[in-house]
Amino acid sequence: MKSELSISGNRLQITRVFEAPRRLVFRWWTQAEQLQQWSSCEAATKCEIAMDFRVGGSFTQKMHLLVNGEACEFSMTGTYDEIIEPERIVYHANFGHVVTRVIVEFYDEGKGTKVVLTHQGCPDEFFSKTVSQGSMESLDRLEALLASQAVAAPL
Amino acid sequence: MTGNRAALTINAMVNNSKKITAIFAALADPTRRRILVRLSNSGDRPVTALAKPFRISLPAISRHLSVLEKARLIQRRREGRVHVIHVRAAGFKPAQDWLAQCAAAWDFSFDKLDQLLRNEQRKEDQDEVRAKHQR
């Protein structure tokens, strides 16, 4: 995994540095034609995105998957809550069963751009207290999963 | 990831959706989170002992406990007339897995974005060189 991952308090945070200036990186998040090219998963044969990139605007992402030779679909929807170009995008995503708030922040990092993506879906203290009490096993498991799995990309 | 694993993962996501909803809903309440933290710190507790530090009625605590029980985050056992509450660590797994899948999907997507950005940068650099030559 090339991204950096941290789970603390109520959030899951994924950090990645891209070797491109901020305005370019940001642009890849703002248009369906561009998002479709990268936001999907390994099992996806096609990814369709419809989006209205403005505060209050919504988006849908439909992925066509080929699983055991059988075609299936996975869809999700969301709404943009905040857009500050080229710094920050906030939206909430609805996966049918779970609604998460997603915050994407773009920072200059040398000549590149650091993207910090935060998922807030689980409440405070969930992971930091209750789960970590159990053992580090859960985190090891998480790392193993991350090393091996990729599934429907939550846009 | 092979097709099989993808199938398993996606099926798990769909099948677990009710469980995950119940877990996140159960954890959304601060009192219920404090109950879980307390149980994790001090081990199994009888209902009455568990209720003590919270300034709410026993029936209110019972309601919270039944939400946690339905989400399968705790288990209740009887010791004579006393109900003892126990945390089920395994109960958190569906929510953890769900987060893991989110993270894995992002990492996979970011690899693709990285490649696209590299191509774009290369093209821009070439255009710049060409423009210089033409000048």
HADDOCK unambig.tbl for C-alpha pairs under 7 A between the chains (distance, minus, plus):
assign (segid A and resid 1 and name CA) (segid B and resid 107 and name CA) 6.59 0.50 0.50
assign (segid A and resid 3 and name CA) (segid B and resid 107 and name CA) 5.96 0.50 0.50
assign (segid A and resid 14 and name CA) (segid B and resid 103 and name CA) 7.00 0.50 0.50
assign (segid A and resid 18 and name CA) (segid B and resid 114 and name CA) 6.11 0.50 0.50
assign (segid A and resid 20 and name CA) (segid B and resid 117 and name CA) 6.47 0.50 0.50
assign (segid A and resid 20 and name CA) (segid B and resid 121 and name CA) 6.92 0.50 0.50
assign (segid A and resid 38 and name CA) (segid B and resid 109 and name CA) 5.45 0.50 0.50
assign (segid A and resid 38 and name CA) (segid B and resid 112 and name CA) 5.18 0.50 0.50
assign (segid A and resid 38 and name CA) (segid B and resid 113 and name CA) 5.37 0.50 0.50
assign (segid A and resid 39 and name CA) (segid B and resid 109 and name CA) 5.07 0.50 0.50
assign (segid A and resid 40 and name CA) (segid B and resid 109 and name CA) 6.00 0.50 0.50
assign (segid A and resid 41 and name CA) (segid B and resid 105 and name CA) 6.00 0.50 0.50
assign (segid A and resid 41 and name CA) (segid B and resid 108 and name CA) 6.61 0.50 0.50
assign (segid A and resid 41 and name CA) (segid B and resid 109 and name CA) 6.72 0.50 0.50
assign (segid A and resid 43 and name CA) (segid B and resid 6 and name CA) 6.44 0.50 0.50
assign (segid A and resid 67 and name CA) (segid B and resid 3 and name CA) 5.07 0.50 0.50
assign (segid A and resid 67 and name CA) (segid B and resid 4 and name CA) 6.84 0.50 0.50
assign (segid A and resid 67 and name CA) (segid B and resid 6 and name CA) 6.40 0.50 0.50
assign (segid A and resid 67 and name CA) (segid B and resid 7 and name CA) 5.43 0.50 0.50
assign (segid A and resid 68 and name CA) (segid B and resid 3 and name CA) 5.18 0.50 0.50
assign (segid A and resid 68 and name CA) (segid B and resid 4 and name CA) 6.01 0.50 0.50
assign (segid A and resid 68 and name CA) (segid B and resid 7 and name CA) 6.96 0.50 0.50
assign (segid A and resid 97 and name CA) (segid B and resid 17 and name CA) 5.22 0.50 0.50
assign (segid A and resid 97 and name CA) (segid B and resid 18 and name CA) 6.78 0.50 0.50
assign (segid A and resid 97 and name CA) (segid B and resid 20 and name CA) 6.96 0.50 0.50
assign (segid A and resid 97 and name CA) (segid B and resid 21 and name CA) 5.56 0.50 0.50
assign (segid A and resid 98 and name CA) (segid B and resid 21 and name CA) 6.12 0.50 0.50
assign (segid A and resid 122 and name CA) (segid B and resid 24 and name CA) 6.15 0.50 0.50
assign (segid A and resid 123 and name CA) (segid B and resid 27 and name CA) 6.05 0.50 0.50
assign (segid A and resid 123 and name CA) (segid B and resid 28 and name CA) 5.46 0.50 0.50
assign (segid A and resid 129 and name CA) (segid B and resid 37 and name CA) 6.32 0.50 0.50
assign (segid A and resid 130 and name CA) (segid B and resid 36 and name CA) 6.41 0.50 0.50
assign (segid A and resid 130 and name CA) (segid B and resid 37 and name CA) 5.35 0.50 0.50
assign (segid A and resid 130 and name CA) (segid B and resid 40 and name CA) 6.24 0.50 0.50
assign (segid A and resid 133 and name CA) (segid B and resid 40 and name CA) 6.36 0.50 0.50
assign (segid A and resid 134 and name CA) (segid B and resid 89 and name CA) 6.40 0.50 0.50
assign (segid A and resid 142 and name CA) (segid B and resid 100 and name CA) 5.76 0.50 0.50
assign (segid A and resid 145 and name CA) (segid B and resid 100 and name CA) 6.56 0.50 0.50
assign (segid A and resid 146 and name CA) (segid B and resid 100 and name CA) 6.40 0.50 0.50
assign (segid A and resid 146 and name CA) (segid B and resid 103 and name CA) 6.98 0.50 0.50
assign (segid A and resid 146 and name CA) (segid B and resid 104 and name CA) 4.97 0.50 0.50
assign (segid A and resid 148 and name CA) (segid B and resid 1 and name CA) 6.88 0.50 0.50
assign (segid A and resid 149 and name CA) (segid B and resid 1 and name CA) 6.27 0.50 0.50
assign (segid A and resid 149 and name CA) (segid B and resid 104 and name CA) 5.95 0.50 0.50
assign (segid A and resid 150 and name CA) (segid B and resid 101 and name CA) 6.44 0.50 0.50
assign (segid A and resid 150 and name CA) (segid B and resid 104 and name CA) 4.82 0.50 0.50
assign (segid A and resid 150 and name CA) (segid B and resid 105 and name CA) 4.71 0.50 0.50
assign (segid A and resid 150 and name CA) (segid B and resid 108 and name CA) 6.33 0.50 0.50
assign (segid A and resid 151 and name CA) (segid B and resid 6 and name CA) 6.87 0.50 0.50
assign (segid A and resid 151 and name CA) (segid B and resid 101 and name CA) 6.07 0.50 0.50
assign (segid A and resid 151 and name CA) (segid B and resid 104 and name CA) 6.89 0.50 0.50
assign (segid A and resid 151 and name CA) (segid B and resid 105 and name CA) 5.16 0.50 0.50
assign (segid A and resid 152 and name CA) (segid B and resid 105 and name CA) 6.06 0.50 0.50
assign (segid A and resid 153 and name CA) (segid B and resid 102 and name CA) 6.65 0.50 0.50
assign (segid A and resid 153 and name CA) (segid B and resid 105 and name CA) 4.49 0.50 0.50
assign (segid A and resid 153 and name CA) (segid B and resid 106 and name CA) 5.96 0.50 0.50
assign (segid A and resid 153 and name CA) (segid B and resid 109 and name CA) 6.94 0.50 0.50
assign (segid A and resid 154 and name CA) (segid B and resid 102 and name CA) 6.36 0.50 0.50
